[in-house]
Amino acid sequence: MSSQPAAPPLAMTHRQIMEALTGLLAAFFTAILSSTIVANALPTIMSDLHGTQTDFAWVITAALLANAVTTPIWGKLSDLFNKKILVQLSIVIFVAGSVMAGLSETIPLLLTARVIQGVAMGGLTALAQAIIGTMIPPRDRGKYSGYMGAVMAVGTAGGPLLGGFIVDSPLGWRWTFFVCVPLAVVALILLQITLKIEHIKRHVKIDWLGSILLTSGVSLLLIWVSFAGNPAYYDWVSWQSAAMVGGGVVLLALLVLVESKVEQPIIPLKIISERTTALAIIASVAVGIAMFGSTTFLGQYFQVARGATPTEAGLLTLPMIAGNLTGSVVSGLLISRTGKWKGYLIGGSILLIGGLGLAGTMDHTTELWQAGIFTAILGLGLGMLMQNLVLAVQNTVRASDIGSASASVAFFRSVGGAIGVSVLGAVLSRRVSELATQGLAAAGIPVAGGSAGASMDLVDMPAPVREIMRAAYGDATAEVFLISAGVAVIALISVLFIKERPLRRTVDIQPEVQAGAGTAAEAGAAESATAESTTPELASASR
């Protein structure tokens, strides 16, 4: 095969790229909205379905877990099969999960529906990044990733607000799931019309054993961290813990062995072991824990501890979303203009730590305007980190591996989020129980052993008990933010050690550059001197 095409196709114009991204961004928006719209509805759902704090955490964790374990699978499939068909399949699966969630009458049925939604969200997340990486050179990708970050911010902002409005309306909480169905159908139609990329057929061999080991190992460890230390289940040091941790470690060790030998691994070790990717993955785990683990409980703080309605809770999260939107869009535009990206990762990490640390000072009496400032700083840091970590990784891999590389980062971020929600949910539950028990004892109210803090149904509680429980939730939430701030330090350390490479101006790594043994700076200079090139998929999209 010749490496020099006779007539290199022209790169896509901004208008052509935006037309191609319309349906993709609509699908991505629907996925983000579905994952956040339930946040302010959860206290009402738990009350209606008689759920506990553990159930609250698992409604979030179930979707994140399914998202995490399927993201690298979708990413690998995107390198092997038609990306457009795969993203449309993701939307169909998503619609099925949303309808099932809206019809749920029990917590187990709701959790099953959330798993189905999570599988679909894993596909949409991985495929959106892969398609962008296929069409746009890294040097120009910053601003388009910024657009995706903006869509993420709007979806994250609109979700809790829309969810709160629906819960407060006659429609009820079930429509927080049903409302995403027409949005998904619109995205499906737009994708069919606007996304024009041609799949180049290649030899396909799916790593099914690796997929099973990955899913089993991660799931077992996440289930363990969710229930360990809970008096109703088992202690941290127990035979159950030993069996689950040991089993999880063995499964993941087998995964590494399998991935090192198969022809087309689900998680390519040669990619994730590269310095930039490895450090970006570590940072992404920390960001996932900080992002999902802390923000999941923010709506609960406003509703349970501060007595806000679901709609009010959505409005109170807007400062964080505004910060996220600003950080994502502005950093993306500046990166495309200058080609420099590491400084924004460092700045984002510092803002993330600062925002979480300040939020860790909140209690049930904190002024709401102060909480708004704290969460705005948190959102600004998240906006500067999330998409730009993926961009740094995409800049180091060939176009044919972009799906797997992008999905690997998203996978570990989702795993971090699932761990964060599970562990921090358990921490919050324990701390609420301790504070509630102390408050009730101080008020002279008898408490049944271990029962304080088990229920989230505050509506039917006597007024004195309800106020004690509100204070307990408000004060306990600070511990969640403080732990998240400590984890975010890992993200800062990781990005400090990432070596900044100039963003290449070509979609794929040039053969002559890849074959050489020069430095990253020499590679960047060589690529800049090379005429713009495109992949076959890009050539099709530009026609």
N, C-alpha and C positions, 0 to 999 in steps of 0.2 A: 504494500500500500504506500503510495507516495505521500510524503509529509508536506509537499508544496502543491496546493490546489491550483489548477490552471487559472481560475478566475475567482479570487476570494470574494465572498458576498459582503455587501455593505453591512456595517453594524446597524442595529435597530435605532431609530430615532426615539426621542423622548415620548412623542405621541404614540408610536407603535408599542412601546413598552407599557405605557399607561393603559392603552386599550387591552393589551394582553393580561394586565394585572387586575382589571376591573372585577371580573368574576372571582379571581383568586382571593382578592382582598375581601370581597363580599362573603366568601366561604369562611375565611379566617375570622372575620368579624362575628359571624354566627357562632363559631366555635368558642371564641372568647366570651361572647355574651352568655352563652349557655353555662359556662363555668363560673360566671360571676353573678348571674341573675338570681341564683339560688341563695347567695350569701345572706341577704337580709330577710329572706323568706324562711331560713332554717329554724330560727326560734319558734315561729308559728307552726312549721311542719312538725317539729319535735313535740310541741304541745298537742297537736292534733293526732299524731300517730303514737303518742306516749313514749317518746324516745328519751334517752339519757345523754349526758355529755359525751360519753363514748360513742353513741350512735351519731351525734352531731359531727364528731371528728371523722367518723367513717363514711358519712355521706360525701365528704370532700375527698377523703383518702381513697375510696373505691375508684372514683373517676381518675384521680392522679396516678394511682397504681396501674390501672389499665392503660392510661395514657403513656406512662413510663415504659412499661414492658413491651408495648406494641410500636412505639416510635421508631426504634432501630429496625424493626421488621419492615415497617412501611418505608423507611429510608432505603433499605436494601432493595425492596421491591421497586422503588422508584428508579434505581440504577439499572434494573433489569426489564421492567415493563413500561407501558405507556403511562406517563405521569398524569395525563388528563383523565384517562379512564379511572385511574386509582383515586384521584381526588374526588371524582364524581361518586365512586363507590363509597368513599368515606362519608359523603353527605347523606347517601341513602341509609347507611348504618346509623348515622346520627339521628335522622328523623325517626327511625324505629325505636331507638333508645329514648328519645324525648317523649314520644307518645306513651310508651310503657311507664316512664317515670310519672307522667301526669295522671295516669290511671291507677297508680300504686295505692294500696289500702293498708300495707304493712311495711315496716322498716326493711325486712329482708327483700321484699319485692322492689322497693325503692333502690336498695343497694345494687341489686342485679341490673336494674335499668341504668344506674350510674356507671356501672362497669361497661355496658354497651356504649354509652355516650363517650366514655373515656377511650375506648378502642377507636372510635371515629375521630375524636380530638387528636389522638396520636397521629392518625393519618393526615389530617389537615395541617397540623403543625409541621410535620416532617416534609410533606409535599410542597407546602408554601415556600419553605426555605430552599428546597431543592430546585424548584422551578425558577425562582429568582436567581439562584446561583447559575442555572443553565443559560439564562438569557443575558445577564448583565456582568460586565467585568468588575472585579473587586474595587477598582478605583472609583467607579461610578455607583457602586452598590450601596454606599453609605446612605445617600439621600433616599433611595428606594427602600432600604431597610428602615430608614426613618419614617417613611410613609406607613410601613407595616407596623412600626412602633406606635405611630399615631392611631392607627386602626385599633391596635391593642389597647391603647390608653382610652380611646372613646368607648370601646366595648367594655373595658373594665369599669369605666365611669358610669356608662349607661346601664350596665347590668344591675348593680345594686339599686340604683335609682328606679329603674323600670320595675325591678322585682318588688321593691318596697311599695310602689304605687299600685301594682297588681294585687299584692296581698291586702292592702288597705281598701281596695275596691270590691264591689260585689262579685267579681270574677273569682277571687280566692287564689290560694297558693298554687293550685294545679296548673293554672294558666302561665305560671312562670316557666313551665316546661312546654306547654302547647304553643306559646307565642313564638318559639324558635322554629317551629315547623314551617310556616309560610316563608320565613326569612331564608331557611335552608333551600326551599324550592326555588325561590328567586335566585339565590346564588348558583344553583344547579343550572338554571336556564342561562344566566349570564356567562357561566363557564363554557357552556356549549357554543355560545355565540362568539365570545371574545378571545378565548384561549386557543391559540393555534400553534401547537408545537408538534413536530413529527418525531415519532419514536424510531430510533435506529435499532433494528433487531440485533440482539447479541445472544451468545450462548448463555442459557439460563440454567442455574442449578441452585435451588433454594436450600439453605442450611436449616432444615427442620429440627435436627437434634439440638443445634445451638439455640434455636428459638425456644424449644421446650425447657432446656436447662436455664436459660436466661429468665424466662417467666417464672419457673418454679423456685429458683434460688432467691430472686428478688422478692417474690410474694411471701415466701416463708419468713424471711428476715423482717419484712414490714409487718406481718401479722404478729410476730414476736414482740417488736417494739411497741405495738399498739396495746397489748394486753399485759405485758410483764409489769409487775409491781402493783397490779390491781388486785385488791383483796378477793374479788369475786372470781379471779382466774388463777394466777400463779405468781410467785415471787420472782424477782430478778435472778436470784440464785436458787435454782430448783432443777429437778430433772427435766421438766418441760422446757425450760430455757436452754439447758444444755443440748437437748435433742434438737430443738429448732435452730439454734445458732450453729451447732455442729452440722446439721443437715444442710443449712443454707450455705455454709462455707464450702462443704464438699461439692455441692452442686455448682457453685461459682468457680471452684477450682477445675472441675471437669469442663466447664464452659471455656475457660482459658485454654485447656488442652485441646479441645475440639476446634476452637477458633484458630489455633496455630497450625492446624493440619488440613482443614477443609479448603476447597478451591475458592469458594466465594463466601467467606464468613459473614455472619449477620452483624458483628461488630469487628471491623478489620483492625487487628492489633497493630499493624504497621502504621495505621493512621493515628489511632489514639495514643500510641507510644511516642509520637513525634512531640518535641518539647512544647511547641505552642499549643497544640491540641490538648496535651495532657494537663498543662497548667490551666487552660481555659475550662477544661472539664472539672477540675478541682474547684475553680472559682464558681462555675455554674452550679455545682452541688451546694456550695455555701449560699449563693444567691437564691437558689430554689428554697432552701430552708428558711432564709430570711423573708423572702417574698410571700410564699404560701403559708408558712408557719405563723407569721405575724399578722398579715392582712386578713387571713381567714377569720381571725377572732376580733377584728376591729369592729365589724358590724354588730357582733354579739356584745361587745363592750358598750357601744352606743345604745343598743336596745335594752339589754338586761341591766347594765350598771347605771345608765343615765336616763332610762325611761323613755327613750325616743321611739317614735313609731317607725315601722320599716321604711316609709318614705323619708322621714327625717334622717334616719341612719344613712340612707343613700346620699342625701345632700351633704351630710357631715363628712363623707369620704371623698368629696370632690377635691379638696386641696391636695390630697395624695395623688389623685388622678391627673390634676393639672400639672403637678410637678413631673409625673411620669411622662406626660405628653410633651412638655417643654424639653425635658432632658433628652428624649428620644429623637425628636425632630431636629432640634438645634444641633445636637452632637452629630447626627447623621449628615446634615448639610455641611457642617464645618469639616468633617472627615473627608467628604467628597471633594471639597474645595482645596484642602491642604495635603491630603494623602496621609496624614498623621492620625493615629488612633489610640496609641497607648496612654497618652495623657488623659483622655476621656475615661478610660477604664480606671485609672488611678483616682481621678477626681470623683467618679461615680462611687467607687468603693468607700472613699472617705465620707462622702455625703450619706451613703447607706448606713455606715457605722454610726455617724452623728445623729441621723434621724431616728434610728432604732434606740440609741442610747437615751436621747431626749424623751422618746415615747415611753421608755422604761421608768421615767419619773412620774408618770400619770397615775392617778387613783380615781376614786369615785367622786372627788370634789374638784378635780382639775378644771380650770376654765376651758370652755370649748374652743375659744379662739387660740389658746395655747396648743391644744391638741391639733388644731388645723395647721399651725406652723410646723409642729413636729412631724406630722405625717406628710406635709408638702416636701420637706427636706428628704424624707424617706423615699417618696415617689420620684424626686429628681435623680437620686442616686440609682434607683432601679432603671429609670429610663436611659441613663447613660451606659448601663452595663449590659442589659439583656441582649439586644440585637447586635451590639458591637463585639461581644464575645464570639458570636457566631461568625461575624464578618472576619475576625482575626483568623479563625480556623479555616474558613473557605478560601482565604488567600494563600493557604499553604498546600492545597490539594488539587488534583486534576479535576476537570469538569465531570469526568465519569464517576468520580468518587464523592462528589459534592453531596449527594443524597445521604450516603452513609455517614459522612463527616458531620453534616448539619444535624442529622438525627441523633448521632452519638451525644452531641452537646445538649440537645433538647431532652434526650433520654435521662442523662445524669441530672439535669436541672429538675425534671419531673420527679425523679427518685428522691432528690433532696427535698423537694416540696412534700412528697408523700411522707418521708421520714419526719420532716418538720411538723406537719399537721398531726401525725400520730403521737410523736413524743411530746410536743408542746401541748397537745390536747390532754394527754395524760398528766402532764405537769400542772396544767390549769385546773383539771378536775381535782387533783390531790390538794392543791393550794386553796381552792374554793372550799373544799370540805373542811380543811383545817381552820380557815378564817371563819367559816359559818359556825363551826362547832364552838370556837372561842366566843364569837359574838352572841350566840344563843345562850351559852353558859353565863356570860356576863349579864345578860338580860334576865336570867333566872328562868329560862325556858328549857324544859327537859328535852334531850335529844336521844333518839334511838341510835344505838351504836353503829357508826359508819354510814348512817343514812343521810347526813347533812351534805347537801351539794349534789346528791345523786340525780335529782330531778331538775329539769329546766322549766317546768310549768309553774311560773311564779304567779299566774293570774288568780288561781284559787287559794293562794296562801293568805293567812291572816296578815293584816297590814304590818304589824311589828316584825314578823318573820320575813315578810317580803323585803322590807328595808334593810334588814341584816344581810339577806342574800344578795341584794343589789350591791351593797358595800363590799361584800366578799368577792363578787365577780369583778368589780372595778379595781380593787386593790390587787387581786391575783393576776390580772392581765399584764400588769407592769413586769412581772417576772418573765412572762413569755417574750416581751420585747427585749429585755435585758439579755436573755439567753441568745436570742437571735442576733443581737449586736455582737456578742462574743464570737458567734459563728461567722459573722460577716468579716471579722478580722482575717479569717483564712482567705477570703476572696481578695483582700488587699495584698496580702503576702504573695498570693499566686500571681496576680497581675504585675506586681513589681518585678518578678523574675521572667515574665514573658519578654522575648526579644522582638522588638518592633521591626517588621519587615515592610519595605515600601509596597503599597497596594499596586498590584499589577494592573495594566490597562487592557489586558486581553482576558477573554472569558476563560480560556484554558492555558495551562502552563505550556510555554513554547518548547518543542522537542529539543532544539539546540541548547536551551537554557537548562532543561531537565537533565540532559546528558552530561553537562559540564559539572565540574567540581568546585565552581566558584562560590563565593559568599553570597548571602542573601542580598547584600547591597549590589553586587555585580549582577545578580539575577534580575533585580529590579531595573537596573540600568539597561540591561540587554532587552528586557521586555518593553521598556519605554521606547527604545530605538526601533523595535519591530513594528511593522504595520499592523493595524488592528486586525484581529482574526476572530472567527466565530466557530462555534461547534455546528454540526449538521442540524441540531435542533434549533439553534438560533437562526441559521440560514432559512429554515422553513418558516419560522415565526416572522422574519423580516420581509418575507415576500408578500 
